[in-house]
Amino acid sequence: MLFTDFHFESYIQEALNDLGFREPTAVQEKLIPVIRSGRDLAGESQTGSGKTHTFLLPIFEKLDTETAAVQALITVPSRELAYQIFQAAKQIADHAEADIRIANYVGGTDKMRQLEKLKASQPHIVIGTPGRIYDLVQSGALAIHKTRTFVVDEADMTLDMGFLATVDKIAAVLPQKVQILVFSATIPQKLQPFLRKYLTNPVIETIVSDAVIADSIDNWLISTKGRDKKTQILEITKALTPYLAVIFVNTKERAEDLHAYLTGNGLKAAKLHGGIAPRERKRIMNQVKKLEFDYIVATDLAARGIDIEGISHVINDSIPQDLSFFIHRVGRTGRNGLPGIAITLYQPDDDSDIRELEKMGIRFVPKILKNGQFQETYDRDRRLHRRPSHQRLDTEMIGLVKKKKKKIKPGYKKKIQWKADEKRRKERRAAARAQSRSKRKAKKQQF
């Protein structure tokens, strides 16, 4: 299928051509027709699947530019993500002949200036964080009573960051016939009450991918072997030639420490974490877009909050405490079918987390850095894959075997063999009885 098959208005198609978008992603192909039909929607798909244009394109398609009112409202959990969606929306609007007004309302920006602009005119599309949007609605400056489409993007992150209550207040002010679209990487149980409260007969769609992370990503696992990770990351950077690499850490303290170490060793590296002031963060992001850095040291705020084009590598300094964030981290690279490399450092304490990630469908390729080159190495579980040479014997059986090896009276060997065989028979009968009891118990529970 091609985007031209949707028969969007000419300016929307021009915007897609300008981006080089020819074929829709699986999410876009499946969900754009649902949104066009006017149905409420809860869409679940992995990071980097093209969700932003999935809702933006139908929103632009039904805009009435002659009506000076808010017609689409999009809430997101972070300032960075709001800015990314705002830029994507502006790119489409720039191809239209009509004046399409798009506003970006987030915390840390000039509220008084926003209030003054709202007195002059209302935007057609509003994008922003729940707190600032609700402030403007409460003040009476932002009128959302004519909104046609309400989008809650990254709903699971909105929930995790404690913003869902504010989104609830915003939804309560919207008109009854508003179309509500909820997009999320996962739809946790705690999100269900919100969906039941506001969505009317929704289409609930999960876009299943054959791979949890994109096929275009090489997912490597490198053992630290007890070495200092800062030194090892520096060695890894010397073996890479990234367009842009993101190094993910678990705390802002670690981000500060690692950033100081890398810059002290001559790397062009930025840092992004929750302790950086909004104005400083905006300045850093502008520098990143101008390719003034080769590396960004970031906490998980950046894993879900930014969408930088052209990230060629992701390096995990450590495995995130919330394992679901691993997918979001790795998903920063390999976007739009481009190749990417994700490198995760691990130590023996991480083994249980690695196994949990593998249960989620994530596959790792074990690697080693040797003489400045990445080389494939052995599977860390190679011992588990060996065939056992013999079964472990219990204490009683070991005693019988030892007795059998000694010089004994005629006929005693047969007696020992009989006892060993009898022991095995008893164990088999006990196992069979236990299995039978389990089946009877399960059958009773059915009734």
N, C-alpha and C positions, 0 to 999 in steps of 0.2 A: 504494500500500500504506500501511496505517496501523500504528502500534505495537500497537493492539488486536488486530491479526491474529496477533500472536505468542502471544497468550493467556498473558501473564506472570501471576504471582501478583498478587493485588489490590494489595498494598502497593507492589510494583514499578511497577504501572501508575499508582498514585496519585502516586508520585515523579515519573514522566514527565509526568503532567498538571500537577503543580506547577511543573515547568520550562517548560511550554508546548510540549513535544515531542509532535507529532501524527504526523508522517511520518518514517520512518527515512531516514537518508542512504544513498547508494549502497553505502557500505562496510558499514553496519549491515544493510541488506536482504540483502546477499549473504553476509556472513560470520557473522552470528548463527546461522543454521541449521547452518553448518559446525561452529561451536564446540559447539552443542547436541548434535551427533552424536557428540562425543567425539574427533574426529580432531585430530591435531597440525596446526598451521597456521603458515605464513609469509605474512603479509599485507602488501602494499606499497600505500600510498596517500599522497596529498599531505597536507600539513599542513592542519589544520582540517576534516578529513573526518569526524570523529565516532568516532575509534578508541577513545577512552576508554570510552564507553558500549557500544561493540561487545563489549568483553571483560567489563566490569563487570556488565552485565545477566545474561548466562548464569552468571556466578560466583555472584551472589546467588540465582539461580533454584535452584541445586543445593546451597546451603548446608544443612548439618545443624546447626542451632543448639544442639541438645542434646548434641552432641559437642564437648568442650572441647579442640579441637586446631586447629592451623593447617591450613586447607583450601585457601587460595589465597595465592600468593606473587607479588608484582608488583615487579620491579626497574626502576628508571629511572635515568638518568645524572645528574640534578641534583636538588638539594634543592627548588627551586621547583616543578619538575614533580611531584615526590613529594607536595608539599603540595596541588597542584591536584587530583591524582587522589584523595588522601585526603579532600578536601572533597567531591568528587563522590560518593565512596563513602559518606561520612557522610550526605549528603543523601538517599540511597536508604535507608540503615539507619534514619534517623529516622522513616520511615513504617511500620517493622515493629513488631509487637507484641512479638516476642521480642527479647532482648538480643543484638545482633550486635556483637561486639567487633572493632574495626578499629584497627590500630597503624601509626604512621608512624615509621620508623627511618631517620634520616639523620645524617650527620656534623655536628659542631658542636652537638649536643644532649647532654643529661645521660645518659651511658651508665649510671651507677650507679643512677639512678632507674629506667631501663628494665629493668635486671637485677632490681631489687627487685619491680617489677610482674609480671615474668615468673614469679617464684617463686610468686606468688599465683594467676595464671591465664595461659593461652595465648590469644592473639587468634585469631579465626576467619580474618581477612584481614590479611595483612602487606603494607605498601607501603613502599618505601624505596630508598636508594642501595645498590649492591652491597657497598661496603666495610663499612658499619655492620651490614648484615644478616649478612654473613659473620662479623664479629666476634662477634655474639650467638650465631650457630650454633656457632662454634668454642669459645665459653665453655661450651657445654652448656645455656645458659639458654633459647634459642629452639629448639624441637623442630619440625622440618619433615618428619619421616619419614612423616607421614600426609597430606601435601599432595596435593591432587587436581589442581590447576591451577597451572601456573607460567607467568607472563607476562613476557616481556622486551620492554619498551616502548622505543621510539626506539632500536632496535638499532644503527642506523648511527652515531648520536651516541655510544652506549655504546662502540662500537668506536673511534671517533675520539678519545675521551677516555681510552682505555687501560684501560677497566673490564671488557672482555670476559673477560680471564683470571680475574677474581674471579667473574664470573657463571658461568664454567665450573666453578669450585670449588663454587659453590652447587648447580649442576645435578647434580654428581657425588654429592651427599648425598641427593638426592630419591629417592623410591621409583621403581621401574622402570616402573610403570604410570601415572605422572603425565602429564597432558595438557599439552603445551608449546605456547604461543602466542607467536609472534615478530611484533612489529609494527614497521614501519619506513617512513620516507618513501622510502628507496631501499634496495636490498639489494646492497651491494658484494661483489666477488669474495672479499675477505678474511673475509667473514662465512660463506661457504659451508662451511668445515670445521666450524664450530660447528653449523650446521644438519644436516650429514650425521652428526655424532657423536651428537646427542641427539634429533632428530626422527624418528619412525617413520612411514614412508609418509605424509608430510605433504601436505596440500592447499597448493599454492603459488599464491597468488591476487594478481594485480595489478589494482587498480581504476583503470581508465583514465578520465581526465577529458578532456572535449573541450578544456578550457582548463587550462594548467599552473597558473594562478592562478584563483581563483574569479571567476565572471562578475560577481559583485556588486562587484568592485573596479575602480575607475578607475585605470589605471596610467600616470602622467605622467612625462615626461622633460624636464628643464629644464637648459639649457646654462648653465654658470657664466660663459661669455664672459671668462674670465681674472680675474673679480672674486673678492674674498675671500669664502669660503663661509660664514663665521660671520655676516658682514653680510647675506648673501643669505638665510640661514636665518631670521634675525631678521625680515627683510622678509616672508618667507613666513608666519611665525607671525602677523604683523599682518593678513594677508589671510585667515586661517583662524579659524573658531570651533569648535574641536574639543571633543568630549566628553572624549576623552583621546587624545593623540598620542604615539607613540614615535619618537624620533630615533635612528637606528642609526649607530654609529661603529665604526671598525675596531680601535681600541686604547683601553686604559683612560686613557692620557695624554690622548688626544683627548677622551675623555668628561669628564675633569676640566676641561680647558681650555674646551670648549664649554659645559659646565654653568655654570662660573663666569661666562662671558660672558653667557649668557641670563639667569641670575638677577640679574646686575649690571644688566641692562636691564629689570628688573621682572617677568620671567616666573616663574610658579609651576612650577618644574621640579625633578624628582628625578633622581638618577643611580644606575645599576645597572651594576656591572662586577665582575670577579673579585677585585679588590683590596679590596672592601668586606667587613667582618667579618660572619659569619652573623647575629649578633644585630641589627646595624645594618640589614642587608638585610631581615630580617623586619619590623623597625619601619617601614622605607620601604614595604614591600608593604602593610602595614596602612593606612598613610596613603594609598596609592594607591587601595585599595579604598573608603576613606572619601571619595574624590574631592577630596583636599586639593591635588592637583597637576593641571595641564593638560597637562604634558609630562613624558616620561621620556627622559633621555639614556642610552642603553644600548649595551653591546657585544653581540656575538653569543651570549654566554652567555644573555642574555635572549631571544634570537630562538628558541631551542629549549627554554629552561628554564621559561618562564612562560606562562600562558594567562589573560590578564586580560580579563574581560568588558567589552565596550563600547569597544574601541579603534577610533576613527573614522578616524584618519590614521596613516600611517607615512611618515617622511621619512628617506631614505638620504643621510647626509652624504657618503658615498662608496660605491662598489661593493665588496662584500666580496671578500676575497682568494680565498676558496673560493666559487665562483659558485653552488653549490647552496644556500648560505645565503641567497641573494637571495630564493628562493621561500619559505623559512621566515620571513624578515623580513616580506615583503609579506603572507604568510598570517596575520599577527597581526591584520589588520583584515578586514572583510568576512565575519565568522564568522556561522554559522547563517542565511545568506541576507541579513544586514543589509548596507547599502551601506558602502563604505569607499573611501578615496583613498590611493594610494601615490605619493609624489613622490620621484624620484631625481635628484640633482644629478650632472652629468657634465661632464668636460672632454675636450679632444681626445685625451689619453693613454688615456682609457677606451674609445675607439672599438672596439678589438678585443674587449674584454669585453662591450660592448653587443651586438656581432654574435654572440658565443657564446650570450648569453642569448636572442637572437632565434632562433638555431638550435634552442634547447631548446623553442621554441614560445611564448615570452613576447612579447607585443605591447605596444609603447609608443605613447602619444599625445604628440607633441611640444607643449610648452606654453611660454609666456613670461609673466612677471609684469609687467604694465604698468599704471601708475596704480592700483595696489592691486587689480587684477583679473587672474585667470588667463585667458589667451587662447590659442587654438590658433595654432600657427605652422608654418613650412615644415618639411618633412622634411629631416633633416640629410644624407640621401643624394640630394638632388634632382639634383646634378650627375651622379651615376652613372646616373640614369634618363633623361637626355637622349639622344636618338638621335645617334650620331656623324655629323658632316657629311661626313667622308670617311675612308677607310681610311688608316692610317699606311703610307707607302711606305718601302721599304728604300733604302739609299744608292745602289745601282746604278740603281734605277728613277727616283729623283729626278734622277740625272745624265741619263738618257735623256729625261725630260720637259723638263729645261732646254734640252737640245740641240734638242728639237722646236720650242721657242718661237723659236729664232733663225732668221734668214734663211739658208736652206741651198740646196744644189744640187737640181735637179729629181730626183725618185725617192728622195731621201734620207729624206723623211718616211715613205715606205712601209717603208724598211729599219728605221727606228727603231721603227715600229709593230710590225713583225714580231718584232724583238728583245724588245719588251715583252710581246707575246703569247706568245712562246716561253718567256720567263721564268716567266710565270704557269702555262703548261702543265707545266713541269718541277716547279714547286712542288706542283701538284695531283697529279702522278704520285708524287712523294716522299711526300706525305701518304697516298696510297692504299696504297703499299708498306708504310709504317709501320703502318697500320691492319691490313693483312693479316698482318704479322708478329705483331702483338699477339694477333690471333685464334688463330693457330697455336700460339702460346706458351700461351694460356689453355686451348686444347683438350688440349695435352700434359699440363698440370698436373692436369686432370680425371682422367687415367688414371695 
